[in-house]
């Protein structure tokens, strides 16, 4: 699919600037950035989700530079959710809610 957009046989340019999309797709799909556990189906769902988000953002007329920033912020947000301190804080909050209820 990527090579069809190049419209030539230039293998050096195939896949340029798609690195962030690939990382974002696997991170959204549930793959741990530390390694060890992955989900192929989750990665496919992540790829479909990021493509639909990208298409929606472009449909609103947002410049391509802003789209890259949005994708980078999503990667940072998801990686933060997977981090140990955030997991502990969320567990503590959910535990406090259970005690109050």
C-alpha positions as CSV (number, residue, x, y, z in Angstrom):
1,X,0.0,0.0,0.0
2,X,2.8,2.4,0.8
3,X,4.6,1.8,-2.5
4,X,1.5,2.7,-4.4
5,X,1.7,6.2,-3.0
6,X,5.3,6.6,-4.2
7,X,4.3,6.2,-7.9
8,X,7.8,5.1,-8.8
9,X,10.3,2.4,-8.0
10,X,12.2,4.4,-5.4
11,X,12.6,2.0,-2.5
12,X,14.5,4.6,-0.4
13,X,11.4,6.7,0.0
14,X,8.9,4.0,0.7
15,X,7.7,4.1,4.3
16,X,9.2,7.5,5.2
17,X,7.4,9.2,8.0
18,X,5.3,6.2,8.8
19,X,7.4,5.2,11.8
20,X,5.2,7.1,14.3
21,X,2.1,5.4,12.9
22,X,3.6,2.0,13.3
23,X,4.6,2.7,16.9
24,X,1.2,4.2,17.7
25,X,-0.6,1.3,16.2
26,X,1.2,-1.3,18.3
27,X,1.0,0.8,21.5
28,X,-2.7,1.3,21.1
29,X,-3.0,-2.4,20.3
30,X,-1.7,-3.3,23.8
31,X,1.9,-4.2,23.0
32,X,4.2,-3.5,25.9
33,X,7.0,-1.1,25.0
34,X,9.3,-3.1,27.3
35,X,8.7,-6.2,25.3
36,X,7.5,-9.7,26.2
37,X,3.8,-9.4,25.4
38,X,2.0,-8.4,22.2
39,X,-1.3,-8.9,20.4
40,X,-1.5,-9.1,16.6
41,X,-5.2,-8.5,16.6
42,X,-4.8,-5.6,18.9
43,X,-2.1,-4.1,16.7
44,X,-4.4,-4.4,13.7
45,X,-7.2,-2.7,15.6
46,X,-4.7,0.0,16.7
47,X,-3.7,0.5,13.0
48,X,-7.3,0.9,12.0
49,X,-8.0,3.2,14.8
50,X,-5.0,5.5,14.1
51,X,-5.9,5.6,10.4
52,X,-9.5,6.6,11.1
53,X,-8.3,9.3,13.5
54,X,-5.9,10.6,10.9
55,X,-8.6,10.6,8.2
56,X,-11.0,12.4,10.6
57,X,-8.4,15.0,11.5
58,X,-7.6,15.6,7.8
59,X,-11.3,15.9,7.0
60,X,-11.5,18.9,9.4
61,X,-8.8,20.6,7.4
62,X,-6.1,20.4,10.0
63,X,-2.5,20.9,8.6
64,X,-0.3,17.7,8.5
65,X,2.1,19.1,11.0
66,X,-0.6,19.3,13.6
67,X,-1.6,15.7,12.9
68,X,2.0,14.5,13.8
69,X,1.8,16.4,17.0
70,X,-1.5,14.8,17.9
71,X,-0.1,11.4,17.2
72,X,2.9,12.0,19.3
73,X,0.7,13.2,22.2
74,X,-1.4,10.0,21.9
75,X,1.8,7.9,22.1
76,X,3.0,9.7,25.2
77,X,-0.4,9.4,26.8
78,X,-0.6,5.7,26.2
79,X,2.9,5.0,27.3
80,X,2.2,7.0,30.5
81,X,-0.8,4.9,31.1
82,X,1.4,1.8,30.9
83,X,4.0,3.2,33.3
84,X,4.3,1.7,36.8
85,X,3.7,4.9,38.8
86,X,0.6,5.8,36.9
87,X,-0.7,2.2,37.3
88,X,-0.1,2.4,41.1
89,X,-1.9,5.8,41.3
90,X,-4.8,4.5,39.3
91,X,-5.0,1.3,41.5
92,X,-4.9,3.5,44.6
93,X,-7.7,5.7,43.3
94,X,-9.9,2.7,42.3
95,X,-9.3,1.2,45.8
96,X,-10.3,4.4,47.5
97,X,-13.5,4.5,45.4
98,X,-14.3,1.0,46.5
99,X,-13.9,1.9,50.2
100,X,-16.2,4.9,49.9
101,X,-18.9,3.2,48.1
